[in-house]
């Protein structure tokens, strides 16, 4: 009789201790989240570093303190109830709960690392999102394997050995993910692509700015505001044009041509030579009876380009002839504008070409233009 009373008292004492442990553990968790975390965040804000703001500003600390109750139960439960049949099952549930919280903690830490890398001048322009996504996938896979091991009473290594037999199936399932990871590493290592780059892939209808590089897709906003997504490995296996080099250079190229009517090309008259001899661009030219009006136009056009503030004179400036065609003799104007944005660059190029077209008659030159219906009407 006394033994039964003592047994009941011991049972009641263990239940009381368990309830006290539950209340204490969750109270500690609550106080840590409500009192300690705000203090840590205030300290992190006052430091000279920025990375600690990301580590303390997210859910990393919350998940860390959420581990206190299950770990406490995991240690105390076998000690308080060693002979109960339900103790092994409860321990398994606690192990799974710890695995879930720990995996959430690691994934929040990875998210904080991604935010830190985006804030870093060295890594901001690197396509790192796919790498961090792959790390999160690995964390989830490890958590699933550990959970299965707890439920089946198998250790981690034996489960991995079993998965090795199905590696071919896993590679087939995660083929795009693996290819995307490898491609992301290559794009980052060789600095082939960054968010914000202007890329062109005519094969896939891509012509715009890279918005995001993830593990499985590269999202590009085209100039017509449509969005095109392509797999990262396509950028490695196929060729694409990246305009970043132009943006980082000292100018943007203009290569425009005017087709000159060959019937207007001739030697200059003495009156024309006298009129042009006083021009600045003609100072170093030998003006005589063999001077051709197209040669004077090329010299004047090159001098005009070198006097413009919008044209970068430190880069190549060239006015040259191309091969004659049935539509006339092409004269190409090759130069670089200081302005690299699309709209102002096009405006500058248009103003320059319009000025050159307007100066052609003063050299006795004409543009070639195929006759239209109005031309036939005018001469009929």
C-alpha positions in Angstrom: 0.0 0.0 0.0 2.8 2.4 0.9 4.6 1.6 -2.4 1.5 2.5 -4.4 1.2 5.8 -2.5 4.8 6.5 -3.1 4.4 5.6 -6.8 1.5 7.9 -7.2 3.4 10.7 -5.5 6.3 10.1 -7.7 4.0 10.2 -10.8 2.4 13.4 -9.6 5.8 14.9 -8.9 7.0 14.0 -12.4 3.9 15.5 -14.0 4.4 18.6 -11.9 8.0 18.9 -13.0 7.0 18.4 -16.6 4.4 21.1 -16.4 6.9 23.4 -14.7 9.5 22.6 -17.4 6.9 23.4 -20.2 6.0 26.7 -18.6 9.6 27.7 -18.0 10.9 26.7 -21.4 8.2 28.6 -23.3 8.5 31.5 -20.9 12.2 31.7 -21.6 11.5 31.5 -25.3 8.9 34.3 -25.0 11.1 36.6 -22.9 14.1 36.1 -25.3 12.0 37.0 -28.3 10.3 40.0 -26.7 13.2 41.4 -24.6 16.6 40.1 -25.6 16.1 40.3 -29.4 15.1 44.0 -29.4 18.2 44.8 -27.3 20.5 42.9 -29.6 19.0 44.7 -32.6 19.6 48.1 -31.0 23.2 47.2 -30.3 23.6 45.9 -33.9 22.2 49.2 -35.4 24.8 51.2 -33.4 27.8 49.2 -34.6 29.9 50.3 -37.6 29.1 47.1 -39.4 26.1 46.5 -41.6 26.1 42.7 -41.8 24.9 42.3 -38.2 21.8 44.3 -39.0 20.7 41.6 -41.5 21.5 38.8 -39.1 19.5 40.3 -36.3 16.8 42.0 -38.3 15.3 38.8 -39.7 14.0 35.6 -38.1 17.4 34.1 -37.3 17.3 34.9 -33.6 13.7 33.9 -33.3 14.3 30.5 -34.7 17.4 30.1 -32.5 15.4 30.8 -29.3 12.5 28.6 -30.5 14.9 25.7 -30.2 15.0 26.1 -26.4 11.7 24.3 -25.5 12.1 21.2 -27.7 15.7 20.7 -26.7 14.8 21.0 -23.0 12.0 18.5 -23.5 14.3 16.2 -25.4 16.7 16.1 -22.6 14.2 15.9 -19.7 11.6 13.6 -21.1 13.6 10.3 -21.0 14.8 11.2 -17.5 11.4 11.9 -16.1 9.5 9.1 -17.9 12.0 6.3 -18.7 9.6 3.5 -18.3 6.6 4.8 -20.2 5.6 3.2 -23.5 4.8 6.5 -25.1 8.3 8.0 -24.3 10.1 6.8 -27.5 7.3 8.1 -29.7 7.3 11.5 -27.9 11.1 11.6 -28.3 10.7 11.0 -32.1 8.2 13.8 -32.4 10.6 16.1 -30.5 13.5 15.1 -32.7 11.4 15.9 -35.8 10.4 19.2 -34.3 14.0 20.1 -33.6 14.9 19.2 -37.2 12.2 21.5 -38.6 13.2 24.4 -36.4 16.9 23.9 -37.1 16.3 23.8 -40.8 14.2 27.0 -40.6 17.1 28.6 -38.7 19.6 27.6 -41.3 17.4 28.8 -44.2 16.9 32.2 -42.5 20.6 32.4 -42.0 21.1 31.8 -45.7 18.5 34.5 -46.5 20.5 36.9 -44.3 23.7 36.0 -46.2 21.9 36.7 -49.5 20.8 40.1 -48.1 24.4 40.8 -47.0 25.8 39.9 -50.4 23.3 42.2 -52.1 24.6 45.0 -49.8 28.2 44.3 -50.6 29.9 46.3 -53.4 31.8 43.3 -54.4 28.9 40.8 -54.7 26.0 43.1 -55.4 26.2 42.6 -59.2 26.9 38.9 -59.0 24.0 36.4 -59.9 24.2 34.8 -56.4 20.5 34.1 -55.9 20.6 30.7 -57.6 23.5 29.6 -55.3 21.6 30.5 -52.2 18.5 28.8 -53.5 20.5 25.7 -54.1 21.8 25.8 -50.5 18.2 26.0 -49.2 17.3 23.0 -51.3 20.2 21.1 -49.8 19.0 22.1 -46.3 15.5 20.8 -47.1 16.9 17.6 -48.5 19.0 17.0 -45.4 16.0 17.8 -43.1 13.8 15.3 -45.0 16.5 12.6 -44.8 17.0 13.1 -41.1 13.2 13.0 -40.5 12.9 9.8 -42.4 15.8 8.4 -40.4 14.1 9.3 -37.1 10.8 7.7 -38.2 12.6 4.5 -39.4 15.3 4.4 -36.7 18.0 4.6 -39.4 21.1 6.7 -39.2 22.0 9.3 -41.7 24.8 7.4 -43.5 22.7 4.3 -44.2 20.0 6.5 -45.7 22.5 8.2 -47.9 23.8 4.8 -49.0 20.3 3.8 -50.0 19.8 7.0 -51.9 23.0 6.4 -53.9 21.3 3.5 -55.6 18.6 5.9 -56.9 21.1 8.6 -57.9 20.2 8.3 -61.6 16.5 8.9 -60.8 17.3 11.9 -58.6 19.6 13.4 -61.3 16.8 13.0 -63.8 14.3 14.7 -61.5 16.6 17.5 -60.5 18.3 17.8 -64.0 17.2 21.5 -64.6 18.2 22.4 -61.0 21.7 20.9 -61.4 22.2 22.5 -64.8 21.0 25.8 -63.4 23.4 25.6 -60.5 26.4 24.8 -62.7 25.4 27.5 -65.2 25.0 30.0 -62.3 28.5 29.3 -61.0 29.9 29.7 -64.5 28.1 33.0 -65.1 29.2 34.3 -61.8 32.8 33.0 -62.0 33.4 34.5 -65.5 31.3 37.6 -64.8 29.2 36.9 -67.9 25.9 38.3 -66.5 24.7 40.6 -63.8 21.3 41.9 -62.8 20.8 45.2 -64.7 22.7 44.1 -67.8 21.3 44.7 -71.2 21.4 41.4 -73.2 20.2 40.3 -76.6 19.3 36.8 -77.7 17.4 36.9 -80.9 16.9 33.1 -80.9 14.7 33.4 -77.7 13.2 36.9 -78.3 15.3 38.5 -75.6 16.3 42.1 -75.9 16.2 44.0 -72.6 17.4 44.3 -69.1 18.1 41.4 -66.8 15.9 41.7 -63.7 16.7 38.5 -61.8 18.9 35.5 -62.0 17.6 32.5 -60.1 18.4 28.9 -59.9 16.1 27.8 -62.8 15.3 31.0 -64.7 16.8 34.3 -65.9 14.1 37.0 -66.1 14.6 39.7 -68.7 12.3 42.7 -69.1 12.3 43.6 -72.8 12.1 47.1 -74.2 8.4 46.6 -75.0 7.8 45.8 -71.3 7.3 42.1 -72.0 9.1 39.7 -69.8 11.1 36.7 -71.1 12.4 33.9 -69.0 15.2 31.6 -70.2 17.1 28.8 -68.3 20.5 29.8 -67.0 22.2 27.0 -68.9 21.0 28.4 -72.2 23.2 31.5 -71.6 26.2 29.2 -71.2 25.5 26.8 -74.1 24.3 29.5 -76.6 25.8 32.9 -77.4 24.2 36.1 -76.3 25.2 39.8 -76.6 25.9 41.8 -73.4 25.9 45.5 -73.7 27.5 46.1 -70.3 30.9 46.8 -72.0 29.3 49.6 -73.9 27.8 51.1 -70.7 31.1 50.9 -68.9 33.1 52.4 -71.8 33.7 56.1 -72.6 31.1 56.2 -75.4 28.5 54.5 -77.5 29.2 53.8 -81.2 27.4 55.4 -84.1 28.0 53.8 -87.6 25.7 55.4 -90.1 26.0 55.5 -93.8 24.8 57.9 -96.6 24.5 56.7 -100.1 26.0 59.3 -102.4 24.8 59.5 -106.0 27.9 58.7 -108.0 26.8 61.1 -110.8 27.3 64.0 -108.4 30.9 63.1 -107.6 33.3 65.3 -109.6 36.3 67.6 -109.5 35.8 70.9 -107.8 35.6 74.1 -109.8 38.0 77.0 -109.1 35.2 79.0 -107.6 34.4 76.2 -105.2 38.1 75.8 -104.2 38.3 79.6 -103.5 35.2 79.5 -101.4 36.3 76.5 -99.3 40.0 77.6 -98.9 39.1 79.8 -96.0 37.4 77.0 -94.0 39.2 75.7 -91.0 38.8 72.1 -92.0 40.6 72.8 -95.3 43.8 74.3 -93.8 45.9 71.2 -94.4 44.5 70.2 -97.7 46.1 70.8 -101.1 43.3 72.4 -103.1 44.0 72.2 -106.8 42.3 71.1 -110.0 42.4 67.4 -108.9 40.5 68.0 -105.7 37.2 66.0 -105.6 34.1 67.3 -104.0 33.5 64.1 -102.1 37.0 64.3 -100.6 36.3 67.8 -99.3 33.0 66.6 -97.9 34.7 63.8 -96.0 37.3 66.2 -94.5 34.6 68.7 -93.5 32.4 66.0 -92.0 35.3 64.6 -89.9 36.3 68.1 -88.7 32.6 68.7 -87.8 32.5 65.6 -85.7 35.6 66.5 -83.8 34.2 69.9 -82.9 31.1 68.5 -81.2 31.0 68.3 -77.5 28.6 65.3 -77.7 31.2 63.3 -79.6 34.0 61.7 -77.6 37.2 62.7 -79.5 39.3 60.4 -77.4 37.8 57.4 -79.3 37.9 56.6 -83.0 36.4 59.1 -85.4 36.3 58.0 -89.0 34.6 59.1 -92.3 35.2 56.4 -94.9 33.9 55.0 -98.2 32.4 51.6 -98.3 32.1 49.4 -101.4 30.0 50.9 -104.2 26.5 49.5 -104.6 23.7 49.9 -107.2 22.2 52.4 -104.8 25.3 54.7 -104.9 28.6 55.1 -103.0 28.1 54.6 -99.2 30.0 57.0 -97.0 30.1 55.8 -93.4 30.4 58.1 -90.3 32.0 56.2 -87.5 32.2 57.9 -84.1 31.2 57.5 -80.4 28.8 59.7 -78.5 29.5 60.5 -74.8 25.9 59.9 -74.0 25.2 56.1 -73.7 21.5 56.0 -72.8 19.4 54.9 -75.7 17.1 57.9 -76.3 19.6 60.8 -76.0 22.1 58.8 -78.0 19.7 58.4 -80.9 18.8 62.1 -80.7 22.4 63.1 -81.0 23.1 60.7 -83.8 20.0 61.9 -85.7 21.0 65.6 -85.3 24.5 64.9 -86.7 23.3 62.9 -89.7 20.6 65.5 -90.5 23.3 68.2 -90.4 25.6 66.2 -92.7 22.7 65.6 -95.2 21.9 69.3 -95.2 25.5 70.2 -96.1 25.8 67.9 -99.1 24.4 70.4 -101.6 27.1 73.0 -100.7 29.7 70.4 -102.0 27.7 69.7 -105.1 26.7 66.2 -103.9 23.4 64.4 -103.9 22.0 61.5 -102.0 20.9 58.5 -103.9 17.2 57.9 -103.7 15.1 55.5 -105.7 12.5 57.3 -107.8 9.0 57.3 -106.5 5.6 58.0 -108.1 5.9 61.7 -107.4 9.3 61.8 -109.3 7.7 60.3 -112.4 4.7 62.7 -112.1 7.0 65.7 -111.7 9.0 64.9 -114.9 6.2 63.7 -117.1 
